[in-house]
Structure formats: C-alpha cells, structure tokens
Amino acid sequence: MEKLIITVAPTGAQTTREHTPYVPLTPKEIADSIYESWKAGAAIGHVHVRDIMGENTMDLKVYQEVIDRVQEKCDIILNLTTAGGLETTEEERLRVCELNPEMATFDAGSMNFGEGVFYNTPSFLEKLAEETQKRNIKPEIEAFDVGMIHNALRIAKKGLIEEPFHFQFVLGIAGGMPATPKNLMHMVESIPDGSTWSAIGASKHQLTINTMSILLGGHVRVGMEDSIYFRKGELAQTNAQFVTRIVELADTLGREVATPEEARQILSMQPKSESIGGRT
Ligand code: ZN
C-alpha cells in the first residue's frame, strides 16, 4: 500500500467557541495548529478562516496570513476551502483560487447540509474547475454521495479536471451519505482506476471511517472541522492529538505515513512555478 496521507482540518466553517474552547480561530491559532499537526505527521492542512468575531470569512488577507505563518515554519501542503459557509457567494468562493494554493476543495454537487442547502451549481463547478486547472491547483474532489463522483467525472470529460483524480469522501453529514462501511466501499468502487482517495467521517464517525480508510488503502482526514470530540464525552484539546492517534494506528496496522513531499508524489501534484500559497 502507498504511504498514508493525513490531512488535518483544524477549524472548518461551523465549529464555534460555544462548541469547544479549543478550536483555533485566529490566523495565528490556525497556523500554529497546522504546524503542530505537521510535526505530529500531517501532510496536508485544510484551511478555513474566520474574522475577528470568529465568524466564517473568505477575506483573502486572512487566508494569506495563515499561509505565510504556516510556510515560515513547514512544507505542509495547504488545501484551501473554496466552500466557506453555506452563505458564501460564488464570487467569494472562486476568488480563493487567486491565492494559488497547491490544493483547493472542489465540492462536486449540491445537497441539503444540516438545516441549510449547500449550492454547487453546474455552471459554478465548471468555473471553479477552469480556475483550478488554469492555476495548476490540485482539486480535492469532495463527494458527499455517489452522484457527486459522477458529477465530477462529467466535468472532467469536458477537459476541466485532469487525471489522476483525488477524491475526498465525506460521510455522516446530515443530508449526505451515512457513514457506514458499505457506503464507503461503494464510493471506493465508484471512482476510476488510478484515482487516489481519502475519507472523512463526521463527528462520532471520524475514527471508524479513518480506520477503514487506512485498511482499504485510502487516506484520512482528521480535525475539529469534522469532530470536536477525541472520544465519547471528551473534547479534543488540540488537532495534533487526532493526528498522533492516526500515526499510532497506522503504525499498528503496518501503514507508513507520508511526508508532504511524499504526498505530493502520491497525488501526482505538479510543481508550481510561481506560488503564494504553494510550496516555498
Ligand atoms: Zn472544509
């Protein structure tokens, strides 16, 4: 099996200080959490940013501060969210690509998301795919159900997403596929040969989906975006804590963990010539 790529998603769009006092919200807190997670074994940092009130923002200056702070300290791959929150406009979402990150999320379809609706219209997705392609940004194709995989493949057929594809399966969100072994297997069997994949289990499903992914040859994402609990009834105090648990589990299960440079190779990422959010 290839080495295991661990993504850390420290903040997300929805976790607040009311949920947990430990979620990093300021640029410094987010960057420090990503750096601590890199030290623990994470190869990718998935970034959402917040304004001074702790609310979701798509302000490029705030993203840039996180990028600069992280890149001062380590070579972790940065994967910027192009989703933001459910209220974020298409223009704001597309603008994130201007930061030229090495990787960005590509949410491959619309769905009910908790009590809201997550809009990803066909025309928006084509624009986003074009933008990532033009700027040599690796799209992380997030699929919350099997239909989204085929949605992405339809856009790829138009020449807007290039192989090899990298998928992130998101299981256990209210409105998406439940986090079951059968659903994960179905997702894995639905992607083209040569693709890479990772999986997220929302909230209490984080560790079980992570464990299945390690065994099946996929990759994993952890962090307070997905779960604030380390185990039942116990809040995680740091994001690195989740990463450390995965490193230990991977070791127990005989899977080596990838460095950021190894992750770039596994994901067939092209070197970026000029980059702000890319490698230093
Ligand atoms: Zn996210």
Boltz pocket constraint, residues with backbone or C-beta under 6 A from the ligand:
constraints:
  - pocket:
      binder: B
      contacts: [[A, 9], [A, 12], [A, 13], [A, 46], [A, 47], [A, 48], [A, 81], [A, 83], [A, 225]]
      max_distance: 6.0
